[in-house]
Amino acid sequence: METAGKRIGISLSGGGARGIAHIGVLKALEEKGIRPEAIVGCSAGSIVGSLYAAGLSTDDLLHFVKDSNLWKLLSLRLPSGGFSKLDYLNSRLGECIAEDSFESLLKKLHIAIANLNTGKLEVRNAGMLFSIVQASCSIPLVFEPIEIDGDLFVDGGTLCNMPVTPLEDQADIIIGVNVMPRIQATKSSVNTMRGVAMRCFEMAIWSNTQAEAEKCDFLIEPKLVNKYHIFQFNKYQELFEIGYEAATKFLEEQQIDMVGSRQS
């Protein structure tokens, strides 16, 4: 992929622990000299995106995951609303990013959040950063909604799990990384209440991702991430390698004359 002189934008989807694969993808891109200047992050993608935009290397990002006890995100000390809080995430971000603001970042960053009051998707790119990342990661019925400016916000993936539109006027080449790829379900995987619930969740995510995915010049979908549950943070090394290998293979398959062409 020839990228000299072209602005690269990347959209990192949500996907819980599967979002660790984003780090592997970024690593593979860097090895080819591809360094995104503008980033959109949703849910897990907002964590990776904010740290990457702050200047952390892909090695630093993987160390962040290794050194973080991400199971603390699922705190047993429930607030009055009956959901887990994301205070630990806020603390860890503060240890890695010097200033709690979008303006302090080294790369342009957009984060998707869903407004419970209006029912609309919002994409933020200015002001305080950490609370926006928290909101983008607040999976409904798992984490407590985050209050911002008087409204309550949850995971942006409930409305659009991989926003691309914000990059259209900021990048010449747009790369989408979807860590919630569509797969064929086996009969055994949907014969329980939990299996059906998870499948319905996945179908809703696929539905709200498709239109934005079509706006990408290149779409990377590490399908092997589906081997792991969205809360399997202990599989960070495997998920990193899945992302790295998928992106490496994808880049090797691309032809120079494909650069700049949009998917049909």
C-alpha positions in Angstrom: 0.0 0.0 0.0 1.6 3.3 -1.1 0.8 6.0 1.4 3.4 8.6 0.8 1.9 12.1 0.9 -1.6 10.8 1.8 -3.4 11.4 5.1 -4.4 8.2 6.8 -7.4 7.9 9.0 -8.4 4.8 11.0 -11.7 3.8 12.7 -11.3 1.3 15.6 -14.5 -0.5 16.4 -15.8 -1.6 19.8 -15.6 -5.2 20.9 -14.6 -5.5 24.6 -11.5 -7.6 25.0 -11.4 -8.2 21.3 -10.4 -4.6 21.0 -6.9 -5.7 22.0 -6.5 -6.9 18.4 -6.5 -3.2 17.4 -3.0 -3.0 18.9 -1.8 -5.8 16.7 -3.3 -4.1 13.7 -1.6 -0.8 14.5 1.7 -2.7 15.0 1.5 -4.3 11.5 0.6 -0.9 10.0 3.6 0.8 11.6 5.9 -1.9 10.3 4.8 -0.9 6.8 5.3 2.8 7.6 1.6 3.5 7.8 0.9 5.8 10.7 -2.7 7.1 11.0 -3.0 10.9 11.7 -6.7 10.9 12.6 -8.5 8.2 14.7 -12.1 7.4 15.5 -12.7 5.1 18.4 -15.7 3.4 19.8 -15.9 1.5 23.1 -12.7 -0.6 23.3 -11.5 1.3 20.2 -11.7 4.6 22.2 -9.3 3.2 24.8 -6.7 2.1 22.2 -7.4 5.2 20.1 -6.9 7.7 23.0 -3.7 6.1 24.2 -2.3 5.9 20.6 -3.3 9.5 20.0 -1.5 10.5 23.2 1.8 9.1 21.7 2.0 5.6 23.2 3.7 3.1 21.0 2.1 -0.2 20.2 4.5 -1.8 22.6 3.4 0.6 25.3 -0.2 -0.2 24.5 0.3 -3.9 24.9 2.1 -3.2 28.2 -0.9 -1.1 29.3 -3.1 -4.2 28.8 -0.7 -6.5 30.5 -0.1 -4.3 33.5 -3.8 -3.5 33.9 -6.1 -5.8 35.9 -8.9 -5.2 33.5 -11.2 -7.5 35.4 -11.4 -4.6 37.9 -13.7 -3.0 35.2 -16.3 -5.4 36.4 -16.2 -4.2 40.0 -18.3 -6.1 42.5 -19.0 -2.9 44.4 -22.1 -1.9 42.6 -23.5 1.6 42.8 -27.1 2.3 43.5 -28.1 1.9 39.9 -27.1 -1.7 39.9 -24.2 -1.4 37.4 -20.5 -1.7 37.7 -18.5 1.6 37.6 -15.6 2.4 35.3 -13.5 4.3 37.9 -10.6 2.0 37.4 -10.4 2.8 33.7 -10.4 6.5 34.5 -7.5 5.9 36.9 -5.5 4.0 34.4 -6.0 6.5 31.7 -4.7 9.2 34.1 -1.5 7.3 34.6 -0.8 7.2 30.9 -2.1 10.4 29.6 -0.7 13.6 31.1 -3.7 15.9 30.5 -7.4 15.1 30.6 -8.3 16.8 27.3 -8.6 16.0 23.6 -6.5 19.1 22.8 -3.4 17.7 24.5 -3.3 14.7 22.2 -0.7 14.4 19.4 -3.2 13.0 16.9 -6.8 14.0 16.0 -9.2 11.8 17.9 -13.0 11.4 17.7 -14.9 9.2 20.1 -18.4 7.9 19.7 -20.9 7.9 22.6 -24.7 7.3 22.7 -26.9 9.8 24.4 -29.6 8.0 26.4 -31.7 11.2 26.8 -31.9 12.1 23.1 -31.3 8.6 21.7 -28.7 9.9 19.3 -25.1 9.2 18.5 -22.6 11.9 19.4 -19.0 12.0 18.2 -16.8 14.1 20.5 -13.4 15.5 19.7 -12.9 18.4 22.1 -12.9 19.1 25.8 -12.4 16.6 28.7 -11.2 13.2 27.4 -11.5 10.6 30.2 -15.2 10.9 30.8 -15.9 10.5 27.1 -13.8 7.4 27.0 -15.7 6.1 30.0 -19.0 6.8 28.4 -18.0 5.1 25.1 -17.1 2.0 27.1 -20.2 1.9 29.2 -21.9 -1.2 27.9 -25.6 -1.1 28.8 -26.7 -3.3 31.7 -23.1 -3.9 32.6 -21.7 -0.5 33.4 -23.2 2.6 34.9 -24.1 5.3 32.4 -21.9 8.3 32.5 -23.3 11.8 33.1 -21.9 14.5 30.9 -23.4 18.0 30.8 -26.6 16.8 32.4 -27.3 13.9 30.0 -26.5 10.2 30.5 -24.3 8.4 28.0 -23.5 4.8 27.2 -21.4 2.8 24.8 -21.4 4.3 21.3 -21.6 0.9 19.8 -25.2 0.7 20.7 -25.9 3.0 17.7 -22.7 2.8 15.6 -19.9 0.4 16.5 -17.4 1.7 13.9 -18.0 5.3 12.9 -16.2 6.4 9.7 -18.0 9.6 8.7 -15.8 11.9 10.9 -12.7 10.9 8.9 -14.1 11.7 5.5 -12.8 15.3 5.5 -9.7 14.5 7.4 -8.1 11.6 5.6 -7.3 10.6 2.0 -7.3 6.9 2.9 -9.7 5.5 5.5 -8.9 2.2 7.2 -11.7 0.5 9.2 -10.8 -2.2 11.8 -13.8 -4.2 12.8 -13.3 -6.6 15.8 -16.9 -7.7 15.8 -17.0 -9.3 12.3 -20.0 -11.2 11.0 -19.8 -15.0 11.3 -22.1 -17.9 10.7 -23.5 -19.2 14.0 -23.6 -22.9 14.8 -26.8 -24.5 16.0 -25.1 -25.4 19.3 -24.0 -21.8 19.9 -27.6 -20.5 19.9 -29.5 -23.3 21.7 -29.3 -21.6 25.1 -30.8 -18.3 26.4 -27.3 -16.9 26.9 -26.4 -17.9 23.4 -29.5 -16.4 21.8 -28.9 -13.1 23.8 -25.3 -12.9 22.6 -26.3 -13.6 19.0 -28.9 -10.9 19.1 -26.4 -8.5 20.5 -23.9 -9.4 17.7 -26.6 -9.0 15.0 -27.5 -5.5 16.3 -23.8 -4.5 16.1 -23.4 -5.9 12.6 -26.5 -4.0 11.4 -25.2 -0.6 12.7 -21.7 -1.2 11.4 -22.4 -2.1 7.7 -23.2 1.3 6.3 -20.1 2.9 7.8 -17.9 0.0 6.8 -18.8 0.7 3.2 -17.2 4.1 3.5 -13.8 2.6 4.2 -11.1 2.4 1.5 -9.8 -0.7 3.3 -11.5 -2.9 5.9 -9.6 -5.2 8.2 -11.7 -7.8 10.1 -9.6 -10.2 12.2 -12.2 -13.0 12.2 -10.4 -15.2 14.7 -11.2 -12.8 17.5 -14.6 -14.5 17.6 -13.0 -17.4 19.4 -12.9 -15.2 22.5 -15.6 -13.6 24.6 -15.7 -9.8 24.9 -14.6 -10.1 28.6 -11.7 -12.5 28.0 -9.0 -9.9 28.9 -6.7 -12.6 30.0 -6.3 -13.6 26.4 -4.5 -10.4 25.5 -1.5 -12.0 23.9 -3.6 -14.2 21.6 -5.9 -11.3 20.7 -2.9 -9.1 19.9 -1.4 -11.7 17.7 -4.7 -12.3 15.9 -4.9 -8.6 15.0 -1.2 -8.5 14.0 -1.4 -11.5 11.7 -4.7 -10.5 10.1 -3.4 -7.0 9.3 -0.1 -8.4 8.1 -1.8 -10.8 5.7 -4.2 -8.0 4.6 -1.4 -5.6 3.8 0.5 -8.3 1.8 -2.6 -8.9 -0.3 -3.1 -5.3 -1.3 -2.1 -3.9 -4.7 -0.7 -0.3 -5.1 -3.3 0.5 -7.7 -6.0 -0.1 -5.1 -4.9 2.9 -3.0 -7.6 5.5 -2.8 -10.3 3.3 -4.3 -13.4 2.8 -2.3 -15.0 -0.6 -1.7 -18.0 -1.3 -4.0 
